[in-house]
Amino acid sequence: MGSIILAAVPASGLLDPQAVISGAGVWGLAVVCAIVFAETGLLVGFFLPGDTLLFFTGVLALSGVISQPLWIVVPAIALSAALGDQLGYVIGRRSGPRIFDRRESGLFSRKSVKRTQGFFDRFGPAAVTVARFVPVVRTFAPVAAGVGTMPRRLFTMFNLVGAAVWSSAVVLLGFGLAHIPGVADFAARYIDLILIGIVVASVLPLLVKAVIGRQRPA
């Protein structure tokens, strides 16, 4: 099964989501799910085009390149995303300190985990959900949660919510905008910035409130 899925990925490479899905044929959804899982579960996902991949999944679901209906596509991707995060959490819990404490710089380093840990300090457990919408951060967020002290049950709850919201929002956004010629191409080009903008707009009021609360005298 795994070799069939890998063989379905076209030579144009993983960085061209539309070519990946179109070239995979009947294995399109399976390839999407495998990449989504790898993005957080195998600690190599920082270079994978997760957001654009899901966006084009929605676009190509409308055109029929992906033959499965949305009620199968979205839950399948959400499940893959959730399982990837759970594996990342287990890696962080069991091997994180040994893996990351050896290096001072680079993506796989103590600094990477500390930067992601700062994300948790800012947003609390909800960072697991918020991180799903932020490229690179979502790769290390489950590892940081495992290395830290977040209970498995709490992580799993926010992980499931984040996976469901992220997959539904991005796939349905692509599916909806595919009805409008030209708009889908523009949105696909800037999907990462659009999602980060949505996250910033959502959490900015909370940050302002927190800053004001700290400045007030006790």
GUVEX-863039 format. One record per residue: residue number from 1; x, z, y of N, C-alpha, C in turn. Coordinates in steps of 0.001 Angstrom, whole numbers, plus 500000, padded with zeros to 6 digits. Atoms other than C-alpha are relative to their C-alpha. Example, Ala and Ser with C-alpha at 12.3 -4.5 7.8 and 13.67 -1.06 7.14 Angstrom:
REM residues 2
+-----+--------+--------+--------+--------+--------+--------+--------+--------+--------+
|   i |   n_c1 |   n_c3 |   n_c2 |  ca_c1 |  ca_c3 |  ca_c2 |   c_c1 |   c_c3 |   c_c2 |
+-----+--------+--------+--------+--------+--------+--------+--------+--------+--------+
|   1 | 500890 | 500000 | 498810 | 512300 | 507800 | 495500 | 500900 | 500000 | 501200 |
|   2 | 499180 | 499940 | 498810 | 513670 | 507140 | 498940 | 499230 | 500730 | 501090 |
+-----+--------+--------+--------+--------+--------+--------+--------+--------+--------+
***
This chain:
REM residues 218
+-----+--------+--------+--------+--------+--------+--------+--------+--------+--------+
|   i |   n_c1 |   n_c3 |   n_c2 |  ca_c1 |  ca_c3 |  ca_c2 |   c_c1 |   c_c3 |   c_c2 |
+-----+--------+--------+--------+--------+--------+--------+--------+--------+--------+
|   1 | 500835 | 500000 | 498791 | 500000 | 500000 | 500000 | 500866 | 500000 | 501255 |
|   2 | 499147 | 499918 | 498823 | 502721 | 501003 | 502478 | 500781 | 498723 | 500224 |
|   3 | 499228 | 501227 | 499847 | 504791 | 497893 | 501764 | 499126 | 498851 | 500468 |
|   4 | 500930 | 501045 | 499564 | 501731 | 495688 | 502239 | 499750 | 500112 | 501491 |
|   5 | 500256 | 499782 | 498581 | 501021 | 497259 | 505631 | 501210 | 499598 | 500830 |
|   6 | 498790 | 500354 | 499262 | 504663 | 496874 | 506747 | 500189 | 498489 | 500018 |
|   7 | 499856 | 501446 | 500057 | 504662 | 493257 | 505608 | 499021 | 499311 | 500928 |
|   8 | 501015 | 500595 | 499140 | 501551 | 492667 | 507706 | 500411 | 500011 | 501456 |
|   9 | 499554 | 499934 | 498614 | 503407 | 493572 | 510909 | 500809 | 498758 | 500310 |
|  10 | 499315 | 501252 | 499712 | 504538 | 490309 | 512550 | 501400 | 500209 | 500523 |
|  11 | 498609 | 499928 | 499578 | 508122 | 489511 | 513449 | 500145 | 500236 | 501490 |
|  12 | 499924 | 499802 | 498549 | 507272 | 489754 | 517177 | 500266 | 501444 | 500358 |
|  13 | 499613 | 498621 | 499761 | 507749 | 493508 | 516803 | 498844 | 500899 | 500360 |
|  14 | 501025 | 498994 | 499751 | 505850 | 496726 | 517312 | 499646 | 500138 | 501475 |
|  15 | 500237 | 499805 | 498573 | 506081 | 496507 | 521106 | 499019 | 499005 | 500578 |
|  16 | 501039 | 500935 | 499561 | 503521 | 493694 | 521319 | 498730 | 500319 | 499223 |
|  17 | 501152 | 499518 | 500766 | 500269 | 495427 | 520306 | 499025 | 498899 | 499595 |
|  18 | 500956 | 501047 | 500313 | 498083 | 492330 | 520498 | 500498 | 499141 | 498835 |
|  19 | 499430 | 500795 | 501091 | 500447 | 490353 | 518246 | 500010 | 500783 | 498690 |
|  20 | 499996 | 499159 | 501200 | 500724 | 493283 | 515826 | 498638 | 499976 | 499323 |
|  21 | 501347 | 499936 | 500577 | 496974 | 493539 | 515368 | 499559 | 498637 | 499501 |
|  22 | 500443 | 501343 | 500377 | 496298 | 489802 | 515317 | 500746 | 499498 | 498767 |
|  23 | 499200 | 500477 | 501116 | 499154 | 489090 | 512911 | 499752 | 500736 | 498703 |
|  24 | 500230 | 499197 | 501209 | 498078 | 491821 | 510494 | 498811 | 499515 | 499198 |
|  25 | 501155 | 500533 | 500725 | 494894 | 489985 | 509569 | 499040 | 501089 | 499566 |
|  26 | 500962 | 499027 | 500516 | 492615 | 492037 | 507328 | 500561 | 501415 | 500012 |
|  27 | 499366 | 498684 | 499969 | 495137 | 494894 | 507510 | 500137 | 500537 | 501423 |
|  28 | 499854 | 499622 | 498603 | 494771 | 495170 | 511287 | 499731 | 501470 | 500265 |
|  29 | 500352 | 498599 | 499757 | 493020 | 498542 | 511330 | 500973 | 500933 | 499291 |
|  30 | 499049 | 499165 | 500743 | 495368 | 499944 | 508661 | 501334 | 500090 | 500741 |
|  31 | 498754 | 500010 | 499242 | 498402 | 498925 | 510742 | 499868 | 500870 | 501238 |
|  32 | 500246 | 499169 | 498814 | 496905 | 500508 | 513864 | 500054 | 501477 | 499625 |
|  33 | 500030 | 498601 | 500429 | 496255 | 503756 | 511985 | 501397 | 500486 | 499611 |
|  34 | 498649 | 499614 | 500403 | 499785 | 503759 | 510531 | 500887 | 500243 | 501212 |
|  35 | 499190 | 499837 | 498792 | 501372 | 503316 | 513968 | 499577 | 501242 | 500766 |
|  36 | 500503 | 498806 | 499306 | 499145 | 505985 | 515524 | 500491 | 501261 | 499299 |
|  37 | 499498 | 498852 | 500760 | 500122 | 508391 | 512746 | 501491 | 500210 | 500251 |
|  38 | 498551 | 499903 | 499834 | 503842 | 507603 | 513128 | 500377 | 500473 | 501388 |
|  39 | 499663 | 499669 | 498615 | 503707 | 508112 | 516894 | 500244 | 501490 | 500181 |
|  40 | 499802 | 498552 | 499874 | 503426 | 511878 | 516494 | 500470 | 500642 | 498698 |
|  41 | 499686 | 499369 | 501275 | 503913 | 512528 | 512784 | 501416 | 499799 | 499526 |
|  42 | 498657 | 500309 | 500499 | 507332 | 510953 | 512272 | 501077 | 500152 | 501062 |
|  43 | 499051 | 499727 | 498911 | 508982 | 511902 | 515592 | 500746 | 498757 | 500478 |
|  44 | 499384 | 501232 | 499507 | 509761 | 508263 | 516361 | 499041 | 499271 | 500939 |
|  45 | 501074 | 500685 | 499303 | 506654 | 507520 | 518361 | 500172 | 499824 | 501484 |
|  46 | 499852 | 500099 | 498546 | 508073 | 507785 | 521867 | 500139 | 498554 | 500467 |
|  47 | 499872 | 501396 | 499584 | 508725 | 504001 | 521854 | 498810 | 499154 | 499557 |
|  48 | 501141 | 500756 | 500501 | 505459 | 502984 | 520189 | 498902 | 499900 | 501067 |
|  49 | 500997 | 500234 | 498940 | 502704 | 501502 | 522412 | 498631 | 500539 | 499631 |
|  50 | 501239 | 499408 | 500484 | 499967 | 503951 | 521448 | 498779 | 499658 | 500826 |
|  51 | 501164 | 500244 | 499152 | 497665 | 503516 | 524449 | 499604 | 498531 | 500012 |
|  52 | 500318 | 501423 | 499970 | 497939 | 499744 | 524693 | 499539 | 499513 | 498627 |
|  53 | 500420 | 500364 | 501351 | 497592 | 499493 | 520924 | 498510 | 500294 | 499813 |
|  54 | 501410 | 499643 | 500131 | 494266 | 501330 | 521030 | 499129 | 499163 | 500916 |
|  55 | 500771 | 500829 | 499070 | 493131 | 499380 | 524070 | 499735 | 498622 | 499386 |
|  56 | 500174 | 501318 | 500603 | 493736 | 496054 | 522305 | 499200 | 500073 | 498705 |
|  57 | 500868 | 499829 | 501163 | 492069 | 497450 | 519205 | 498538 | 499834 | 500414 |
|  58 | 501359 | 500165 | 499485 | 488900 | 497726 | 521280 | 499711 | 498575 | 500409 |
|  59 | 500176 | 501393 | 499567 | 489404 | 494278 | 522793 | 499800 | 499086 | 498800 |
|  60 | 500043 | 500891 | 501157 | 490007 | 492633 | 519422 | 498863 | 500345 | 499043 |
|  61 | 501195 | 499671 | 500780 | 487135 | 494527 | 517809 | 498818 | 499188 | 500499 |
|  62 | 501078 | 500816 | 499434 | 484830 | 492656 | 520184 | 500128 | 498548 | 499566 |
|  63 | 499799 | 501413 | 500340 | 486387 | 489286 | 519385 | 499911 | 499735 | 498495 |
|  64 | 500127 | 500175 | 501439 | 486164 | 489919 | 515642 | 501318 | 499956 | 499261 |
|  65 | 498708 | 499969 | 500678 | 489916 | 490000 | 514932 | 500081 | 501222 | 499093 |
|  66 | 500200 | 498821 | 500843 | 489285 | 493523 | 513689 | 498558 | 499965 | 499522 |
|  67 | 501337 | 500266 | 500540 | 486334 | 493053 | 511386 | 499147 | 501254 | 499839 |
|  68 | 500768 | 498776 | 500215 | 485343 | 496692 | 510929 | 499221 | 500369 | 501271 |
|  69 | 500781 | 499569 | 498831 | 482619 | 498076 | 513203 | 500635 | 501211 | 500672 |
|  70 | 499411 | 498909 | 499229 | 483471 | 500620 | 515906 | 499765 | 501359 | 499358 |
|  71 | 500283 | 498689 | 500592 | 481831 | 503458 | 513993 | 500938 | 500304 | 498835 |
|  72 | 498936 | 499771 | 500981 | 484562 | 502976 | 511381 | 501362 | 500035 | 500695 |
|  73 | 498712 | 500120 | 499302 | 487420 | 502014 | 513729 | 500380 | 501298 | 500697 |
|  74 | 499675 | 498821 | 499185 | 487219 | 505018 | 516055 | 500287 | 501229 | 499134 |
|  75 | 499676 | 498830 | 500844 | 486968 | 507770 | 513376 | 501285 | 499828 | 499198 |
|  76 | 498776 | 500229 | 500776 | 489768 | 506140 | 511341 | 501241 | 500255 | 500856 |
|  77 | 498864 | 499782 | 499095 | 492115 | 506129 | 514342 | 500103 | 501476 | 500376 |
|  78 | 499997 | 498577 | 499646 | 491086 | 509658 | 515345 | 500583 | 500842 | 498870 |
|  79 | 499479 | 499269 | 501155 | 491819 | 510916 | 511825 | 501512 | 499803 | 499874 |
|  80 | 498568 | 500285 | 500075 | 495234 | 509206 | 511817 | 500767 | 500757 | 501073 |
|  81 | 499354 | 499283 | 498897 | 496086 | 510707 | 515210 | 500062 | 501496 | 499713 |
|  82 | 500051 | 498576 | 500299 | 495006 | 514189 | 514114 | 500981 | 500364 | 498886 |
|  83 | 499074 | 499730 | 501104 | 496976 | 513998 | 510853 | 501452 | 499895 | 500465 |
|  84 | 498656 | 500117 | 499461 | 500062 | 512819 | 512750 | 500416 | 501247 | 500756 |
|  85 | 499705 | 498780 | 499255 | 499876 | 515798 | 515090 | 500186 | 501195 | 499067 |
|  86 | 499875 | 498882 | 500931 | 499373 | 518177 | 512183 | 501359 | 499978 | 499306 |
|  87 | 498684 | 500109 | 500623 | 502518 | 516841 | 510507 | 501088 | 500392 | 500997 |
|  88 | 499036 | 499616 | 498974 | 504424 | 517178 | 513793 | 500057 | 501503 | 500181 |
|  89 | 500069 | 498542 | 499877 | 503253 | 520775 | 514039 | 500747 | 500673 | 498841 |
|  90 | 499337 | 499432 | 501179 | 504457 | 521501 | 510484 | 501514 | 499820 | 500112 |
|  91 | 498562 | 500242 | 499816 | 507850 | 519914 | 511254 | 500573 | 500997 | 500998 |
|  92 | 499532 | 499049 | 498998 | 508175 | 522058 | 514358 | 500025 | 501419 | 499470 |
|  93 | 500105 | 498642 | 500541 | 507104 | 525180 | 512488 | 501118 | 500300 | 499007 |
|  94 | 499054 | 499757 | 501090 | 509462 | 524740 | 509545 | 501441 | 499607 | 500331 |
|  95 | 498650 | 500532 | 499800 | 512413 | 522721 | 510807 | 500399 | 499854 | 501452 |
|  96 | 499747 | 500236 | 498583 | 512125 | 522577 | 514594 | 501259 | 500643 | 500542 |
|  97 | 498797 | 499347 | 499449 | 514730 | 525174 | 515552 | 501298 | 499427 | 499441 |
|  98 | 498773 | 500544 | 500598 | 517300 | 523737 | 513110 | 500291 | 498594 | 500517 |
|  99 | 499814 | 501388 | 499578 | 516702 | 520150 | 514248 | 500393 | 499909 | 501473 |
| 100 | 499860 | 500204 | 498568 | 516505 | 520570 | 518003 | 501075 | 500876 | 500645 |
| 101 | 499003 | 499122 | 499386 | 518906 | 523451 | 518679 | 501415 | 499436 | 499895 |
| 102 | 498661 | 500558 | 500172 | 521843 | 521309 | 517587 | 500389 | 499075 | 501142 |
| 103 | 499685 | 500984 | 498976 | 521573 | 518913 | 520514 | 499587 | 500500 | 501378 |
| 104 | 500258 | 499558 | 498629 | 521729 | 519553 | 524254 | 499346 | 498915 | 500834 |
| 105 | 500544 | 501101 | 499207 | 520629 | 516119 | 525454 | 499377 | 498961 | 499085 |
| 106 | 500673 | 501041 | 500764 | 518637 | 513076 | 524400 | 498559 | 500374 | 499712 |
| 107 | 501409 | 499760 | 500278 | 515066 | 512756 | 523214 | 499817 | 501086 | 498940 |
| 108 | 500117 | 499007 | 501060 | 515602 | 514822 | 520060 | 500952 | 501158 | 500307 |
| 109 | 499105 | 498937 | 499557 | 517074 | 517870 | 521744 | 499213 | 501219 | 500418 |
| 110 | 500593 | 498773 | 499514 | 516428 | 521394 | 522890 | 499299 | 499777 | 501340 |
| 111 | 500576 | 500260 | 498684 | 515741 | 520069 | 526398 | 498652 | 499309 | 499889 |
| 112 | 501277 | 500689 | 500180 | 512979 | 517775 | 525145 | 498903 | 500985 | 499651 |
| 113 | 500993 | 498999 | 500393 | 511195 | 520677 | 523491 | 499685 | 500932 | 501169 |
| 114 | 500231 | 499107 | 498867 | 511685 | 522866 | 526569 | 499125 | 499352 | 501058 |
| 115 | 500842 | 500707 | 499028 | 510192 | 520202 | 528832 | 498557 | 499967 | 499533 |
| 116 | 501358 | 500023 | 500538 | 507206 | 519882 | 526540 | 499403 | 501394 | 499989 |
| 117 | 500482 | 498626 | 499979 | 506963 | 523663 | 526301 | 499498 | 500375 | 501387 |
| 118 | 500480 | 499763 | 498645 | 506642 | 523729 | 530092 | 498607 | 499445 | 500206 |
| 119 | 501340 | 500582 | 499971 | 503612 | 521493 | 529644 | 498993 | 501001 | 499433 |
| 120 | 500877 | 499000 | 500605 | 502116 | 524179 | 527387 | 499822 | 501201 | 500931 |
| 121 | 500075 | 498854 | 499103 | 502945 | 526935 | 529860 | 499046 | 499730 | 501163 |
| 122 | 500842 | 500358 | 498870 | 501080 | 525036 | 532555 | 498528 | 499939 | 499615 |
| 123 | 501392 | 500266 | 500362 | 497927 | 524128 | 530655 | 499473 | 500868 | 498867 |
| 124 | 500461 | 499167 | 501098 | 497793 | 526638 | 527806 | 499724 | 499163 | 498758 |
| 125 | 500294 | 500742 | 501230 | 496411 | 525557 | 524406 | 499377 | 498627 | 500254 |
| 126 | 500607 | 501291 | 499673 | 494492 | 522740 | 526140 | 501044 | 498912 | 500173 |
| 127 | 498932 | 500992 | 499878 | 497890 | 521049 | 526569 | 500057 | 499098 | 498776 |
| 128 | 500016 | 500818 | 501208 | 497512 | 519830 | 522977 | 499068 | 498816 | 500198 |
| 129 | 500958 | 501064 | 499719 | 494474 | 517840 | 524103 | 500477 | 499113 | 501130 |
| 130 | 499552 | 500760 | 498833 | 495876 | 516799 | 527499 | 501194 | 499116 | 499648 |
| 131 | 498783 | 500737 | 500344 | 499214 | 515695 | 525996 | 499699 | 498707 | 499264 |
| 132 | 500365 | 501204 | 500736 | 497423 | 513144 | 523850 | 499920 | 498775 | 500919 |
| 133 | 500145 | 501110 | 499053 | 496918 | 511035 | 527000 | 501297 | 499679 | 500735 |
| 134 | 498743 | 500191 | 499269 | 500557 | 511233 | 528182 | 501066 | 499468 | 499036 |
| 135 | 498974 | 500562 | 500881 | 503097 | 508886 | 526522 | 501248 | 500880 | 499949 |
| 136 | 498794 | 499225 | 500287 | 506259 | 510523 | 525077 | 499660 | 501484 | 499815 |
| 137 | 500372 | 498585 | 500121 | 504825 | 514006 | 525730 | 499194 | 500227 | 498736 |
| 138 | 500830 | 499794 | 501186 | 502278 | 513497 | 522950 | 500818 | 499975 | 498713 |
| 139 | 499154 | 500013 | 501193 | 505124 | 512825 | 520498 | 500593 | 501376 | 499724 |
| 140 | 499313 | 498725 | 500170 | 506795 | 516181 | 521132 | 499071 | 501212 | 500118 |
| 141 | 500916 | 498870 | 499810 | 503737 | 518322 | 521947 | 499702 | 500747 | 498701 |
| 142 | 500258 | 499249 | 501236 | 502832 | 519120 | 518316 | 501232 | 500716 | 499469 |
| 143 | 498765 | 499349 | 500441 | 506486 | 519890 | 517536 | 500226 | 501270 | 500814 |
| 144 | 499822 | 498836 | 499132 | 506706 | 522218 | 520548 | 499017 | 501103 | 499639 |
| 145 | 500993 | 499007 | 500404 | 503506 | 523921 | 519430 | 500425 | 500696 | 498718 |
| 146 | 499525 | 499407 | 501243 | 505012 | 524450 | 515986 | 501199 | 500891 | 500201 |
| 147 | 498821 | 499195 | 499716 | 508330 | 525713 | 517333 | 499607 | 501285 | 500709 |
| 148 | 500471 | 498843 | 499246 | 506450 | 528057 | 519664 | 499144 | 500927 | 499151 |
| 149 | 500774 | 498959 | 500683 | 503926 | 530681 | 518795 | 498513 | 499669 | 499894 |
| 150 | 501421 | 500338 | 500056 | 500646 | 528734 | 518829 | 499481 | 500103 | 498564 |
| 151 | 500560 | 499880 | 501352 | 498513 | 529728 | 515816 | 499506 | 498653 | 499490 |
| 152 | 500387 | 501277 | 500607 | 497765 | 526886 | 513401 | 498526 | 499683 | 500256 |
| 153 | 501431 | 500251 | 499833 | 494003 | 527315 | 513706 | 499682 | 499540 | 501419 |
| 154 | 500221 | 500370 | 498608 | 494088 | 527123 | 517517 | 500523 | 498594 | 500267 |
| 155 | 499430 | 501334 | 499832 | 496376 | 524086 | 517426 | 499093 | 498948 | 499382 |
| 156 | 500838 | 500966 | 500705 | 494144 | 522329 | 514893 | 498728 | 499701 | 500781 |
| 157 | 501235 | 500195 | 499233 | 491047 | 522855 | 517035 | 500235 | 499057 | 501180 |
| 158 | 499723 | 500843 | 498840 | 492591 | 521347 | 520179 | 500542 | 498636 | 499576 |
| 159 | 499511 | 501270 | 500520 | 494299 | 518660 | 518107 | 498835 | 499078 | 499640 |
| 160 | 501161 | 500803 | 500389 | 490983 | 517459 | 516663 | 499238 | 499498 | 501217 |
| 161 | 500687 | 500408 | 498776 | 489382 | 517423 | 520096 | 500778 | 498887 | 500706 |
| 162 | 499171 | 500999 | 499322 | 492286 | 515512 | 521632 | 500005 | 498663 | 499286 |
| 163 | 499980 | 501243 | 500772 | 492445 | 512950 | 518831 | 498681 | 499253 | 500126 |
| 164 | 501321 | 500624 | 499905 | 488700 | 512313 | 518992 | 499752 | 499410 | 501388 |
| 165 | 500241 | 500467 | 498625 | 488542 | 512028 | 522791 | 500902 | 498822 | 500336 |
| 166 | 499039 | 501065 | 499688 | 491687 | 509886 | 523080 | 499628 | 498695 | 499315 |
| 167 | 500321 | 501230 | 500734 | 490765 | 507397 | 520368 | 498692 | 499390 | 500483 |
| 168 | 501295 | 500510 | 499538 | 487157 | 507116 | 521534 | 500125 | 499381 | 501384 |
| 169 | 499917 | 500458 | 498615 | 488018 | 506750 | 525225 | 500751 | 498688 | 500125 |
| 170 | 499154 | 501189 | 499805 | 490794 | 504156 | 524910 | 499443 | 498795 | 499246 |
| 171 | 500571 | 501123 | 500758 | 489207 | 502022 | 522167 | 498735 | 499486 | 500681 |
| 172 | 501248 | 500418 | 499355 | 485815 | 501993 | 523902 | 500254 | 499388 | 501368 |
| 173 | 499631 | 500619 | 498726 | 487498 | 501232 | 527233 | 500399 | 498550 | 499779 |
| 174 | 499615 | 501369 | 500313 | 489109 | 498164 | 525689 | 498808 | 499152 | 499578 |
| 175 | 501184 | 500723 | 500474 | 485862 | 497163 | 523984 | 499079 | 499645 | 501168 |
| 176 | 500890 | 500252 | 498862 | 483887 | 497520 | 527209 | 500573 | 498987 | 500972 |
| 177 | 499394 | 500907 | 499023 | 486357 | 495732 | 529502 | 500227 | 498607 | 499432 |
| 178 | 499841 | 501321 | 500610 | 486741 | 492890 | 527003 | 498837 | 499084 | 500339 |
| 179 | 501150 | 500809 | 499588 | 483316 | 491744 | 528182 | 500227 | 499339 | 501356 |
| 180 | 499770 | 500499 | 498640 | 484789 | 491048 | 531643 | 501307 | 499207 | 500010 |
| 181 | 498775 | 500820 | 500014 | 487280 | 488116 | 531751 | 500961 | 500420 | 501116 |
| 182 | 498980 | 499674 | 499008 | 490533 | 488977 | 533526 | 500223 | 501488 | 500170 |
| 183 | 499882 | 498560 | 499791 | 489812 | 492679 | 533898 | 500721 | 500657 | 498827 |
| 184 | 499364 | 499422 | 501188 | 490879 | 493451 | 530337 | 501515 | 499796 | 500030 |
| 185 | 498557 | 500258 | 499926 | 494287 | 491805 | 530862 | 500676 | 500912 | 501018 |
| 186 | 499442 | 499128 | 498965 | 494876 | 493787 | 534054 | 500074 | 501444 | 499504 |
| 187 | 500042 | 498620 | 500491 | 493823 | 497075 | 532458 | 501019 | 500218 | 498890 |
| 188 | 499032 | 499870 | 501089 | 495995 | 496430 | 529396 | 501417 | 500150 | 500538 |
| 189 | 498661 | 499947 | 499420 | 499037 | 495938 | 531614 | 500318 | 501374 | 500565 |
| 190 | 499771 | 498723 | 499312 | 498547 | 499255 | 533390 | 499274 | 501162 | 499326 |
| 191 | 500799 | 498987 | 500683 | 496736 | 501300 | 530726 | 500660 | 501373 | 500023 |
| 192 | 499310 | 498705 | 499983 | 499434 | 504021 | 530620 | 499817 | 500698 | 501343 |
| 193 | 500169 | 499418 | 498661 | 499240 | 504540 | 534393 | 498560 | 500424 | 500240 |
| 194 | 501415 | 499659 | 499837 | 495444 | 504505 | 534287 | 499683 | 501326 | 499314 |
| 195 | 500287 | 498771 | 500748 | 495327 | 507224 | 531616 | 500684 | 501206 | 500625 |
| 196 | 499310 | 498894 | 499339 | 497947 | 509365 | 533352 | 499279 | 500376 | 501284 |
| 197 | 500760 | 499728 | 498784 | 495959 | 509000 | 536582 | 498736 | 500803 | 499713 |
| 198 | 501200 | 499256 | 500390 | 492829 | 510212 | 534791 | 500344 | 501449 | 499686 |
| 199 | 499576 | 498644 | 500347 | 494716 | 513218 | 533415 | 500323 | 500793 | 501260 |
| 200 | 499630 | 499315 | 498762 | 496177 | 514076 | 536829 | 498763 | 500377 | 500801 |
| 201 | 501221 | 499722 | 499251 | 492769 | 513802 | 538486 | 499195 | 501124 | 499359 |
| 202 | 500772 | 498977 | 500711 | 491287 | 516054 | 535806 | 500608 | 501388 | 500147 |
| 203 | 499346 | 498683 | 500000 | 493894 | 518819 | 535904 | 500453 | 500447 | 501382 |
| 204 | 499529 | 499635 | 498660 | 494821 | 518719 | 539620 | 499228 | 501168 | 500598 |
| 205 | 500727 | 498838 | 499460 | 491981 | 521067 | 540654 | 500431 | 501321 | 499354 |
| 206 | 499570 | 498777 | 500685 | 493141 | 523574 | 538021 | 501366 | 500454 | 500503 |
| 207 | 498678 | 499653 | 499494 | 496735 | 523402 | 539260 | 499931 | 500571 | 501406 |
| 208 | 500168 | 499507 | 498624 | 495675 | 523854 | 542897 | 499452 | 501416 | 499990 |
| 209 | 500599 | 498663 | 500101 | 493550 | 526833 | 541932 | 501029 | 501019 | 499527 |
| 210 | 498989 | 499092 | 500519 | 496438 | 528361 | 539973 | 501046 | 500326 | 501068 |
| 211 | 499008 | 499788 | 498944 | 498885 | 527902 | 542871 | 499445 | 500924 | 501077 |
| 212 | 500629 | 499148 | 498976 | 496466 | 529422 | 545362 | 499870 | 501436 | 499509 |
| 213 | 500138 | 498651 | 500560 | 495843 | 532342 | 543003 | 501309 | 500756 | 499997 |
| 214 | 498703 | 499322 | 500001 | 499579 | 533081 | 542781 | 500440 | 500404 | 501395 |
| 215 | 499570 | 499730 | 498627 | 500019 | 532981 | 546546 | 499224 | 501143 | 500635 |
| 216 | 500791 | 498900 | 499432 | 497291 | 535520 | 547197 | 500642 | 501330 | 499663 |
| 217 | 499413 | 498682 | 500264 | 498532 | 539092 | 547538 | 499209 | 500753 | 498951 |
| 218 | 500658 | 499250 | 501078 | 497755 | 541340 | 544594 | 499168 | 501143 | 500571 |
+-----+--------+--------+--------+--------+--------+--------+--------+--------+--------+
***
